[in-house]
Amino acid sequence: MKINKLLLLTGLLLLGTIAFAHEFWLEPLKFWLRKNEKVRIDLMVGEDYRGEYSNGTKYKILKLDHYGNNQKQDIRSKVYGDSLSRIDISFATGGNHLIAFSNTSKFIELEASRFNEYLRTEGLDNVVKLRIQGNDTLKAGRELYQRCVKTLIQVDDEKDNSYAINTGMRLEIIPDKNPYAQKSTKPISFKILFDNKPLKDALVLAWHMVEGKTSHTTVRSDKNGEVTFPINPTGKWMISAVHMVTNSNTRHADWQSYWGSYTFGYY
């Protein structure tokens, strides 16, 4: 009986890992700064908006750009640390400052049942249907995955439109209004784009952490690629989504996924 309970618990933990193990985000130690105040930004991976430093030695950075004051700056040279997962940066001008990151794809292979469960958990119904149509549900999942992530920092009290910049990554998350203009809980819509086109029916999550406790809400994007969440100006937030397509070179992998996140916070 104890063994059966242990196996059940292990299975539940495994499902939890499948559900949330893939999130990747940029996390400033502070989101609200003064001019020329230095802040560290960590490249994080984990679950439930909790994680550890990403191992940057296992991929190459394709893009690490700072957008602010109507300018774009490549800041890849600022990455440091044993795992190449930290950035120190300061901003000389007030307003919104957007940091965008993408990397080279990494390969993963999961046995069939785990891959099928992962697809269902992440809401990748399009891939589930394709595997059923191709009689591939008993086939292992060979996948390349890439990150397309942003974080938004507020410097002093000035506001501008940097929060809404389309940075040209394959998967983009763009709010329809400035999160730092929030004075109380109000809805903010986020547009999800893939290859610069609205992504319909994507499973989008809004993660909210306050005083170490995380909650999340899930919504499917509409025909315009939009989702709306009530945003409370407390703690820290992450909006995340994933999209998967067939890989053009099936010798290397059958699928290519893109994982997006957009973080902002009120401290």
Backbone as CSV, one residue per row, in Angstrom:
resi,resn,N_x,N_y,N_z,CA_x,CA_y,CA_z,C_x,C_y,C_z
1,MET,0.826,-1.204,0.000,0.000,0.000,0.000,0.867,1.264,0.000
2,LYS,1.914,1.250,0.840,2.805,2.412,0.889,3.498,2.618,-0.446
3,ILE,3.885,1.483,-1.089,4.555,1.582,-2.385,3.626,2.206,-3.413
4,ASN,2.332,1.766,-3.414,1.373,2.316,-4.361,1.174,3.812,-4.149
5,LYS,1.111,4.231,-2.881,0.968,5.659,-2.584,2.183,6.439,-3.056
6,LEU,3.366,5.843,-2.872,4.591,6.506,-3.303,4.616,6.658,-4.817
7,LEU,4.186,5.600,-5.525,4.141,5.668,-6.984,3.150,6.725,-7.444
8,LEU,1.983,6.807,-6.766,0.996,7.809,-7.125,1.541,9.210,-6.905
9,LEU,2.197,9.420,-5.760,2.772,10.734,-5.473,3.831,11.097,-6.502
10,THR,4.670,10.124,-6.856,5.704,10.370,-7.868,5.083,10.766,-9.191
11,GLY,3.997,10.084,-9.557,3.317,10.407,-10.805,2.751,11.811,-10.797
12,LEU,2.142,12.206,-9.662,1.599,13.553,-9.559,2.692,14.607,-9.643
13,LEU,3.814,14.328,-8.994,4.937,15.264,-9.069,5.466,15.366,-10.486
14,LEU,5.491,14.246,-11.199,5.961,14.253,-12.578,5.058,15.098,-13.445
15,LEU,3.724,14.954,-13.247,2.798,15.763,-14.024,2.993,17.234,-13.736
16,GLY,3.246,17.563,-12.458,3.490,18.952,-12.112,4.733,19.488,-12.795
17,THR,5.761,18.645,-12.869,6.990,19.049,-13.541,6.754,19.273,-15.017
18,ILE,6.003,18.352,-15.654,5.682,18.507,-17.064,4.922,19.804,-17.291
19,ALA,4.011,20.122,-16.341,3.148,21.282,-16.527,3.913,22.592,-16.480
20,PHE,4.937,22.697,-15.624,5.483,24.014,-15.372,7.004,24.122,-15.515
21,ALA,7.675,23.074,-15.951,9.134,23.080,-15.907,9.780,23.920,-16.997
22,HIS,9.012,24.431,-17.950,9.615,25.031,-19.126,9.679,26.550,-19.111
23,GLU,9.112,27.198,-18.104,9.090,28.663,-18.141,10.508,29.233,-18.069
24,PHE,10.711,30.299,-18.811,11.996,30.992,-18.872,11.673,32.473,-18.877
25,TRP,12.399,33.256,-18.064,12.060,34.664,-17.987,13.264,35.497,-17.576
26,LEU,13.147,36.800,-17.801,14.121,37.780,-17.331,13.589,38.379,-16.049
27,GLU,14.421,38.389,-14.999,13.953,38.866,-13.695,14.902,39.913,-13.110
28,PRO,14.545,41.191,-13.220,15.332,42.225,-12.539,15.155,42.102,-11.026
29,LEU,16.191,42.413,-10.278,16.044,42.425,-8.817,15.096,43.534,-8.377
30,LYS,15.011,44.593,-9.186,14.034,45.663,-8.990,13.481,46.051,-10.357
31,PHE,12.195,46.368,-10.409,11.582,46.806,-11.661,11.466,48.326,-11.756
32,TRP,11.497,49.017,-10.598,11.382,50.476,-10.564,12.711,51.041,-10.076
33,LEU,13.304,51.898,-10.887,14.644,52.403,-10.603,14.697,53.920,-10.683
34,ARG,15.801,54.450,-10.177,16.151,55.847,-10.411,17.146,55.909,-11.567
35,LYS,17.295,57.072,-12.155,18.274,57.241,-13.229,19.659,56.861,-12.722
36,ASN,20.379,56.104,-13.542,21.753,55.668,-13.283,21.874,54.689,-12.115
37,GLU,20.762,54.186,-11.621,20.805,53.155,-10.579,21.056,51.797,-11.231
38,LYS,22.083,51.114,-10.784,22.423,49.818,-11.380,21.506,48.733,-10.855
39,VAL,21.107,47.827,-11.750,20.272,46.700,-11.360,20.806,45.438,-12.023
40,ARG,20.645,44.327,-11.335,21.004,43.035,-11.916,19.747,42.378,-12.487
41,ILE,19.881,41.841,-13.679,18.796,41.092,-14.303,19.259,39.653,-14.458
42,ASP,18.482,38.716,-13.951,18.825,37.298,-14.017,18.029,36.609,-15.119
43,LEU,18.680,35.681,-15.807,18.015,34.818,-16.780,17.603,33.558,-16.038
44,MET,16.295,33.372,-15.887,15.771,32.346,-15.004,14.993,31.272,-15.767
45,VAL,15.035,30.064,-15.220,14.224,28.962,-15.747,13.663,28.198,-14.553
46,GLY,12.419,27.742,-14.659,11.847,27.017,-13.536,10.361,26.814,-13.681
47,GLU,9.693,26.646,-12.555,8.265,26.374,-12.541,7.581,27.254,-11.517
48,ASP,6.293,27.525,-11.770,5.464,28.276,-10.839,6.064,29.650,-10.516
49,TYR,6.731,30.261,-11.495,7.396,31.561,-11.351,8.465,31.528,-10.259
50,ARG,9.027,30.341,-10.042,10.183,30.163,-9.169,11.210,29.388,-9.981
51,GLY,12.472,29.708,-9.807,13.419,29.000,-10.648,14.854,29.135,-10.203
52,GLU,15.711,28.833,-11.146,17.151,28.907,-10.927,17.766,29.548,-12.157
53,TYR,19.038,29.875,-12.043,19.704,30.516,-13.166,19.731,29.592,-14.377
54,SER,19.432,30.163,-15.528,19.562,29.405,-16.773,21.037,29.132,-17.058
55,ASN,21.314,27.983,-17.655,22.692,27.649,-18.010,22.997,28.176,-19.410
56,GLY,23.539,29.376,-19.443,23.817,30.029,-20.713,24.980,29.442,-21.487
57,THR,25.680,28.475,-20.888,26.784,27.833,-21.617,26.265,26.799,-22.615
58,LYS,24.957,26.497,-22.550,24.388,25.453,-23.412,23.690,26.008,-24.653
59,TYR,23.770,27.313,-24.849,23.185,27.916,-26.041,23.934,29.193,-26.371
60,LYS,23.656,29.754,-27.528,24.196,31.048,-27.905,23.072,32.076,-27.890
61,ILE,23.396,33.276,-27.463,22.409,34.351,-27.448,22.306,34.949,-28.844
62,LEU,21.112,34.880,-29.421,20.875,35.492,-30.722,20.571,36.981,-30.581
63,LYS,19.872,37.309,-29.485,19.428,38.687,-29.300,19.398,39.000,-27.817
64,LEU,20.020,40.089,-27.425,19.861,40.653,-26.090,19.968,42.159,-26.279
65,ASP,18.818,42.794,-26.443,18.765,44.207,-26.819,18.022,45.022,-25.775
66,HIS,18.498,46.246,-25.607,17.838,47.217,-24.735,17.152,48.254,-25.610
67,TYR,15.860,48.457,-25.359,15.077,49.462,-26.072,14.657,50.536,-25.078
68,GLY,15.016,51.782,-25.378,14.638,52.893,-24.521,15.082,54.204,-25.119
69,ASN,14.359,55.276,-24.818,14.722,56.601,-25.322,14.819,56.599,-26.845
70,ASN,13.929,55.826,-27.491,13.870,55.716,-28.963,15.155,55.160,-29.566
71,GLN,15.863,54.362,-28.787,17.099,53.760,-29.280,17.120,52.264,-28.968
72,LYS,17.944,51.553,-29.716,18.149,50.124,-29.499,19.639,49.873,-29.311
73,GLN,19.977,49.091,-28.278,21.377,48.810,-27.977,21.579,47.323,-27.737
74,ASP,22.553,46.740,-28.408,22.926,45.342,-28.187,23.723,45.261,-26.887
75,ILE,23.234,44.475,-25.920,23.905,44.403,-24.609,24.398,42.983,-24.301
76,ARG,24.632,42.186,-25.330,25.109,40.817,-25.098,26.441,40.794,-24.353
77,SER,27.244,41.819,-24.523,28.554,41.859,-23.868,28.434,42.018,-22.347
78,LYS,27.258,42.362,-21.857,27.061,42.562,-20.422,26.780,41.274,-19.658
79,VAL,26.564,40.166,-20.361,26.244,38.902,-19.692,27.491,38.367,-18.987
80,TYR,27.299,37.894,-17.744,28.444,37.380,-16.992,27.985,36.276,-16.043
81,GLY,28.937,35.725,-15.298,28.641,34.682,-14.317,29.041,33.305,-14.827
82,ASP,29.226,32.365,-13.893,29.639,31.010,-14.259,28.667,30.359,-15.232
83,SER,27.375,30.680,-15.073,26.373,30.093,-15.972,25.912,31.073,-17.046
84,LEU,26.619,32.197,-17.183,26.275,33.218,-18.177,24.793,33.561,-18.102
85,SER,24.351,33.942,-16.919,22.920,34.151,-16.698,22.605,35.447,-15.955
86,ARG,23.550,36.396,-15.954,23.316,37.651,-15.246,23.716,38.833,-16.115
87,ILE,23.042,39.945,-15.878,23.339,41.196,-16.567,23.304,42.304,-15.522
88,ASP,24.275,43.191,-15.539,24.221,44.411,-14.744,24.019,45.579,-15.692
89,ILE,23.044,46.420,-15.379,22.732,47.508,-16.296,22.167,48.687,-15.514
90,SER,22.361,49.889,-16.038,21.729,51.085,-15.492,21.220,51.907,-16.670
91,PHE,20.342,52.870,-16.369,19.688,53.635,-17.420,19.819,55.116,-17.122
92,ALA,20.342,55.844,-18.082,20.614,57.268,-17.868,19.397,58.144,-18.095
93,THR,18.369,57.596,-18.731,17.174,58.382,-19.025,15.963,57.776,-18.336
94,GLY,15.001,58.623,-17.994,13.768,58.148,-17.395,12.860,57.522,-18.437
95,GLY,11.803,56.871,-17.946,10.840,56.263,-18.844,10.849,54.752,-18.767
96,ASN,10.264,54.134,-19.775,10.225,52.677,-19.856,11.438,52.159,-20.592
97,HIS,11.996,51.045,-20.096,13.142,50.407,-20.731,12.814,48.921,-20.896
98,LEU,12.854,48.473,-22.140,12.484,47.106,-22.487,13.739,46.319,-22.837
99,ILE,13.881,45.135,-22.250,14.985,44.230,-22.574,14.398,43.005,-23.258
100,ALA,14.956,42.624,-24.407,14.461,41.471,-25.165,15.596,40.473,-25.389
101,PHE,15.260,39.197,-25.243,16.255,38.113,-25.323,15.711,36.966,-26.155
102,SER,16.549,36.424,-27.040,16.253,35.145,-27.687,17.560,34.388,-27.864
103,ASN,17.454,33.063,-27.957,18.662,32.237,-28.042,18.533,31.194,-29.141
104,THR,19.626,30.483,-29.389,19.588,29.390,-30.351,18.764,28.242,-29.774
105,SER,18.201,27.447,-30.657,17.342,26.351,-30.238,18.137,25.245,-29.554
106,LYS,17.497,24.636,-28.562,18.055,23.469,-27.874,17.189,22.256,-28.189
107,PHE,17.802,21.080,-28.160,17.101,19.842,-28.518,16.681,19.076,-27.276
108,ILE,15.487,18.505,-27.350,15.020,17.610,-26.299,14.221,16.491,-26.944
109,GLU,14.303,15.299,-26.371,13.495,14.169,-26.847,12.785,13.541,-25.650
110,LEU,11.472,13.380,-25.775,10.657,12.764,-24.734,9.978,11.517,-25.287
111,GLU,9.889,10.473,-24.463,9.173,9.283,-24.923,7.697,9.637,-25.133
112,ALA,6.996,8.844,-25.907,5.694,9.201,-26.469,4.682,9.667,-25.428
113,SER,4.503,8.916,-24.350,3.459,9.269,-23.389,3.762,10.592,-22.695
114,ARG,5.013,10.824,-22.378,5.388,12.091,-21.735,5.208,13.249,-22.700
115,PHE,5.572,13.041,-23.969,5.425,14.104,-24.954,3.948,14.428,-25.174
116,ASN,3.109,13.402,-25.255,1.674,13.620,-25.446,1.084,14.401,-24.265
117,GLU,1.500,14.038,-23.056,0.996,14.733,-21.872,1.473,16.177,-21.838
118,TYR,2.705,16.382,-22.200,3.276,17.734,-22.262,2.507,18.599,-23.256
119,LEU,2.162,18.053,-24.413,1.403,18.810,-25.410,0.039,19.211,-24.866
120,ARG,-0.625,18.278,-24.206,-1.954,18.580,-23.657,-1.857,19.634,-22.555
121,THR,-0.866,19.494,-21.693,-0.721,20.422,-20.574,-0.440,21.834,-21.054
122,GLU,0.380,21.967,-22.086,0.739,23.295,-22.591,-0.288,23.818,-23.591
123,GLY,-1.368,23.064,-23.816,-2.434,23.533,-24.697,-2.077,23.520,-26.167
124,LEU,-1.122,22.681,-26.559,-0.674,22.626,-27.955,-1.553,21.653,-28.751
125,ASP,-2.841,22.003,-28.838,-3.819,21.120,-29.469,-3.531,20.903,-30.944
126,ASN,-2.932,21.917,-31.603,-2.617,21.765,-33.020,-1.643,20.617,-33.258
127,VAL,-0.673,20.463,-32.366,0.319,19.396,-32.517,-0.290,18.047,-32.133
128,VAL,-1.157,18.038,-31.115,-1.857,16.804,-30.745,-2.631,16.273,-31.947
129,LYS,-3.360,17.145,-32.643,-4.153,16.731,-33.808,-3.260,16.206,-34.924
130,LEU,-2.137,16.874,-35.151,-1.224,16.437,-36.212,-0.633,15.069,-35.895
131,ARG,-0.325,14.827,-34.639,0.214,13.515,-34.263,-0.845,12.420,-34.407
132,ILE,-2.070,12.746,-34.085,-3.152,11.767,-34.265,-3.365,11.480,-35.746
133,GLN,-3.400,12.523,-36.553,-3.607,12.355,-37.999,-2.481,11.556,-38.640
134,GLY,-1.267,11.724,-38.138,-0.122,11.017,-38.699,0.165,9.684,-38.033
135,ASN,-0.756,9.243,-37.138,-0.549,8.002,-36.388,0.796,7.992,-35.665
136,ASP,1.129,9.145,-35.075,2.429,9.310,-34.413,2.333,9.365,-32.889
137,THR,1.185,9.054,-32.323,1.021,9.226,-30.880,1.876,8.258,-30.068
138,LEU,2.369,7.201,-30.689,3.262,6.268,-29.997,4.725,6.547,-30.317
139,LYS,4.950,7.652,-31.009,6.298,8.039,-31.430,6.868,9.060,-30.449
140,ALA,8.143,8.928,-30.121,8.798,9.897,-29.230,8.743,11.296,-29.832
141,GLY,8.745,12.291,-28.972,8.728,13.664,-29.434,10.131,14.235,-29.494
142,ARG,10.587,14.548,-30.695,11.911,15.177,-30.878,11.679,16.649,-31.192
143,GLU,12.157,17.497,-30.293,11.783,18.912,-30.348,12.994,19.821,-30.198
144,LEU,12.996,20.894,-30.976,13.897,22.021,-30.768,13.089,23.137,-30.129
145,TYR,13.639,23.792,-29.087,12.883,24.864,-28.450,13.757,26.098,-28.293
146,GLN,13.114,27.239,-28.453,13.796,28.534,-28.432,13.038,29.495,-27.523
147,ARG,13.776,30.390,-26.874,13.173,31.381,-25.977,13.044,32.735,-26.667
148,CYS,11.931,33.420,-26.386,11.683,34.760,-26.921,11.067,35.577,-25.784
149,VAL,11.893,36.244,-24.982,11.397,36.810,-23.721,11.755,38.284,-23.566
150,LYS,10.942,38.968,-22.752,11.129,40.397,-22.515,10.916,40.711,-21.039
151,THR,11.499,41.824,-20.611,11.157,42.396,-19.312,11.069,43.906,-19.454
152,LEU,10.199,44.512,-18.655,9.968,45.955,-18.719,10.356,46.594,-17.393
153,ILE,11.191,47.629,-17.477,11.673,48.348,-16.294,11.210,49.795,-16.363
154,GLN,10.830,50.339,-15.217,10.406,51.735,-15.114,11.500,52.545,-14.416
155,VAL,11.910,53.635,-15.051,12.928,54.517,-14.463,12.301,55.883,-14.187
156,ASP,12.389,56.315,-12.928,11.744,57.552,-12.465,10.240,57.506,-12.793
157,ASP,9.631,58.653,-13.018,8.173,58.688,-13.178,7.719,58.850,-14.621
158,GLU,8.657,59.070,-15.524,8.270,59.296,-16.911,7.723,58.013,-17.535
159,LYS,6.790,58.187,-18.472,6.204,57.062,-19.189,6.391,57.284,-20.695
160,ASP,6.544,56.206,-21.443,6.614,56.308,-22.898,6.078,55.011,-23.497
161,ASN,6.290,54.823,-24.774,5.701,53.668,-25.470,6.665,52.500,-25.670
162,SER,7.786,52.510,-24.967,8.739,51.415,-25.142,8.151,50.065,-24.748
163,TYR,7.167,50.066,-23.853,6.546,48.814,-23.401,5.923,48.030,-24.549
164,ALA,5.542,48.729,-25.636,4.785,48.110,-26.721,5.624,47.821,-27.959
165,ILE,6.946,47.891,-27.842,7.792,47.685,-29.014,7.735,46.234,-29.485
166,ASN,7.550,46.061,-30.780,7.695,44.752,-31.418,9.177,44.587,-31.734
167,THR,9.839,43.671,-31.047,11.300,43.546,-31.152,11.739,42.640,-32.290
168,GLY,10.777,42.037,-33.011,11.122,41.216,-34.164,11.417,39.765,-33.863
169,MET,11.209,39.321,-32.608,11.375,37.905,-32.318,10.212,37.126,-32.928
170,ARG,10.402,35.827,-33.135,9.353,35.053,-33.808,8.076,34.993,-32.981
171,LEU,8.207,34.910,-31.659,7.045,34.955,-30.773,7.117,36.240,-29.967
172,GLU,6.100,37.066,-30.094,6.055,38.364,-29.422,4.836,38.457,-28.520
173,ILE,5.018,39.029,-27.333,3.929,39.355,-26.426,3.959,40.864,-26.216
174,ILE,2.839,41.538,-26.545,2.826,43.003,-26.533,1.582,43.505,-25.801
175,PRO,1.750,44.227,-24.685,0.582,44.787,-23.981,-0.024,45.954,-24.747
176,ASP,-1.341,46.134,-24.578,-2.010,47.223,-25.298,-1.908,48.549,-24.576
177,LYS,-1.495,48.519,-23.291,-1.259,49.766,-22.567,-0.156,49.541,-21.547
178,ASN,0.343,50.639,-21.029,1.516,50.588,-20.162,1.174,49.959,-18.807
179,PRO,1.776,48.818,-18.473,1.510,48.218,-17.155,1.855,49.138,-15.997
180,TYR,2.821,50.052,-16.205,3.245,50.929,-15.122,2.367,52.171,-14.977
181,ALA,1.327,52.253,-15.801,0.330,53.308,-15.625,-0.822,52.841,-14.737
182,GLN,-0.772,51.573,-14.298,-1.826,51.020,-13.452,-1.818,51.667,-12.066
183,LYS,-2.972,52.151,-11.625,-3.132,52.684,-10.275,-3.984,51.760,-9.416
184,SER,-4.759,50.923,-10.069,-5.609,49.956,-9.383,-5.800,48.773,-10.328
185,THR,-6.498,47.748,-9.865,-6.701,46.564,-10.694,-7.600,46.896,-11.888
186,LYS,-7.025,46.811,-13.074,-7.760,47.062,-14.318,-7.293,46.065,-15.369
187,PRO,-8.126,45.798,-16.376,-7.728,44.844,-17.419,-6.669,45.420,-18.352
188,ILE,-5.730,44.568,-18.720,-4.768,44.876,-19.782,-4.834,43.746,-20.800
189,SER,-4.931,44.101,-22.059,-4.912,43.110,-23.125,-3.491,42.934,-23.635
190,PHE,-3.163,41.710,-23.988,-1.856,41.385,-24.540,-2.055,40.716,-25.894
191,LYS,-1.319,41.193,-26.882,-1.389,40.583,-28.212,-0.258,39.580,-28.354
192,ILE,-0.602,38.387,-28.845,0.383,37.337,-29.085,0.594,37.240,-30.590
193,LEU,1.824,37.443,-31.019,2.170,37.394,-32.443,3.149,36.268,-32.703
194,PHE,2.961,35.575,-33.818,3.962,34.619,-34.290,4.293,34.968,-35.728
195,ASP,5.573,35.181,-35.989,6.015,35.666,-37.300,5.233,36.912,-37.697
196,ASN,5.003,37.768,-36.712,4.369,39.073,-36.888,2.889,38.991,-37.272
197,LYS,2.274,37.827,-37.041,0.846,37.663,-37.310,0.141,37.242,-36.013
198,PRO,-1.115,37.667,-35.824,-1.839,37.284,-34.607,-1.907,35.762,-34.465
199,LEU,-1.623,35.284,-33.272,-1.644,33.846,-32.994,-2.954,33.497,-32.294
200,LYS,-3.811,32.816,-33.005,-5.128,32.439,-32.482,-5.040,31.167,-31.645
201,ASP,-5.827,31.109,-30.568,-6.014,29.914,-29.743,-4.761,29.493,-28.996
202,ALA,-3.857,30.418,-28.757,-2.685,30.104,-27.931,-3.101,30.081,-26.470
203,LEU,-2.539,29.158,-25.711,-2.793,29.099,-24.267,-1.842,30.085,-23.584
204,VAL,-2.388,31.136,-22.990,-1.594,32.214,-22.403,-1.825,32.227,-20.899
205,LEU,-0.735,32.335,-20.145,-0.816,32.327,-18.680,-0.361,33.668,-18.129
206,ALA,-1.085,34.145,-17.126,-0.676,35.323,-16.368,-0.270,34.856,-14.979
207,TRP,1.037,34.946,-14.682,1.568,34.545,-13.382,1.697,35.779,-12.511
208,HIS,1.297,35.666,-11.242,1.370,36.793,-10.324,1.945,36.302,-9.004
209,MET,3.074,36.883,-8.600,3.676,36.519,-7.319,3.654,37.720,-6.380
210,VAL,3.077,37.519,-5.197,3.036,38.534,-4.147,3.467,37.882,-2.846
211,GLU,4.494,38.454,-2.222,5.005,37.956,-0.939,5.295,36.457,-0.990
212,GLY,5.906,36.040,-2.083,6.348,34.654,-2.219,5.271,33.664,-2.617
213,LYS,4.038,34.126,-2.815,2.953,33.226,-3.203,2.568,33.489,-4.655
214,THR,2.482,32.408,-5.441,2.210,32.535,-6.869,0.814,32.040,-7.203
215,SER,0.125,32.786,-8.038,-1.140,32.343,-8.607,-1.051,32.543,-10.119
216,HIS,-1.888,31.840,-10.854,-1.880,32.058,-12.297,-3.274,31.863,-12.882
217,THR,-3.504,32.570,-13.985,-4.760,32.519,-14.725,-4.440,32.137,-16.163
218,THR,-5.313,31.348,-16.775,-5.083,30.854,-18.127,-6.220,31.278,-19.050
219,VAL,-5.872,31.804,-20.223,-6.859,32.237,-21.212,-6.348,31.858,-22.601
220,ARG,-7.262,31.495,-23.509,-6.913,31.255,-24.908,-7.011,32.566,-25.686
221,SER,-6.062,32.794,-26.579,-6.096,34.005,-27.390,-7.215,33.925,-28.424
222,ASP,-7.809,35.074,-28.735,-8.911,35.122,-29.692,-8.385,35.192,-31.127
223,LYS,-9.283,35.427,-32.073,-8.894,35.432,-33.486,-7.904,36.536,-33.819
224,ASN,-7.847,37.559,-32.952,-6.899,38.660,-33.147,-5.605,38.437,-32.383
225,GLY,-5.474,37.249,-31.781,-4.281,36.946,-31.006,-4.248,37.647,-29.663
226,GLU,-5.393,38.067,-29.145,-5.426,38.862,-27.916,-6.001,38.086,-26.735
227,VAL,-5.478,38.404,-25.559,-6.008,37.912,-24.283,-6.078,39.108,-23.343
228,THR,-6.946,39.019,-22.349,-7.085,40.114,-21.391,-7.053,39.559,-19.976
229,PHE,-6.256,40.190,-19.129,-6.158,39.800,-17.723,-6.354,41.030,-16.844
230,PRO,-6.996,40.885,-15.684,-7.022,41.978,-14.708,-5.667,42.057,-14.003
231,ILE,-4.991,43.171,-14.136,-3.644,43.322,-13.589,-3.694,44.180,-12.325
232,ASN,-3.304,43.578,-11.238,-3.225,44.253,-9.942,-1.804,44.809,-9.782
233,PRO,-1.643,46.108,-9.535,-0.299,46.702,-9.458,0.420,46.382,-8.145
234,THR,0.638,45.087,-7.907,1.392,44.615,-6.750,2.300,43.478,-7.201
235,GLY,3.369,43.222,-6.455,4.219,42.071,-6.720,4.850,42.093,-8.102
236,LYS,5.021,40.901,-8.653,5.603,40.788,-9.988,4.718,39.902,-10.857
237,TRP,4.769,40.158,-12.159,3.915,39.495,-13.127,4.741,38.883,-14.253
238,MET,4.221,37.808,-14.792,4.773,37.239,-16.023,3.621,36.768,-16.903
239,ILE,3.605,37.211,-18.139,2.673,36.719,-19.143,3.464,35.770,-20.032
240,SER,2.982,34.534,-20.197,3.763,33.553,-20.961,2.884,32.795,-21.940
241,ALA,3.509,32.329,-23.011,2.819,31.551,-24.043,3.842,30.704,-24.779
242,VAL,3.360,29.644,-25.435,4.229,28.781,-26.229,3.516,28.438,-27.523
243,HIS,4.289,28.328,-28.582,3.748,27.915,-29.875,4.699,26.905,-30.495
244,MET,4.134,25.853,-31.088,4.939,24.801,-31.694,4.512,24.588,-33.141
245,VAL,5.493,24.387,-34.017,5.245,24.128,-35.439,6.086,22.929,-35.872
246,THR,5.760,22.391,-37.033,6.583,21.305,-37.565,7.956,21.859,-37.928
247,ASN,8.977,21.082,-37.673,10.335,21.519,-37.982,10.644,21.254,-39.453
248,SER,11.312,22.191,-40.081,11.587,22.067,-41.521,12.581,20.961,-41.820
249,ASN,13.473,20.652,-40.876,14.475,19.607,-41.072,14.191,18.465,-40.100
250,THR,13.457,17.463,-40.560,13.040,16.377,-39.667,14.181,15.429,-39.322
251,ARG,15.340,15.577,-39.939,16.493,14.756,-39.548,16.971,15.150,-38.150
252,HIS,16.810,16.419,-37.814,17.267,16.909,-36.509,16.172,16.830,-35.456
253,ALA,14.943,17.183,-35.828,13.812,17.176,-34.892,12.529,17.250,-35.692
254,ASP,11.450,16.751,-35.101,10.156,16.792,-35.773,9.419,18.096,-35.513
255,TRP,9.741,18.749,-34.381,8.993,19.926,-33.956,9.927,21.047,-33.529
256,GLN,9.440,22.275,-33.686,10.146,23.465,-33.218,9.175,24.292,-32.379
257,SER,9.545,24.564,-31.146,8.679,25.365,-30.286,9.343,26.682,-29.926
258,TYR,8.499,27.659,-29.622,8.940,28.997,-29.241,8.223,29.364,-27.949
259,TRP,9.012,29.736,-26.944,8.507,30.024,-25.604,8.680,31.500,-25.320
260,GLY,7.575,32.178,-25.091,7.618,33.616,-24.856,7.204,33.990,-23.451
261,SER,7.788,35.054,-22.934,7.342,35.611,-21.655,7.596,37.111,-21.646
262,TYR,6.798,37.802,-20.847,6.910,39.248,-20.677,6.729,39.518,-19.183
263,THR,7.784,40.043,-18.541,7.727,40.270,-17.097,7.709,41.769,-16.772
264,PHE,7.027,42.091,-15.685,7.010,43.448,-15.139,6.646,43.333,-13.660
265,GLY,6.930,44.367,-12.900,6.676,44.287,-11.463,6.541,45.644,-10.831
266,TYR,6.077,45.637,-9.580,5.718,46.887,-8.904,6.542,47.077,-7.636
267,TYR,7.870,46.954,-7.772,8.765,47.244,-6.666,10.137,47.605,-7.209
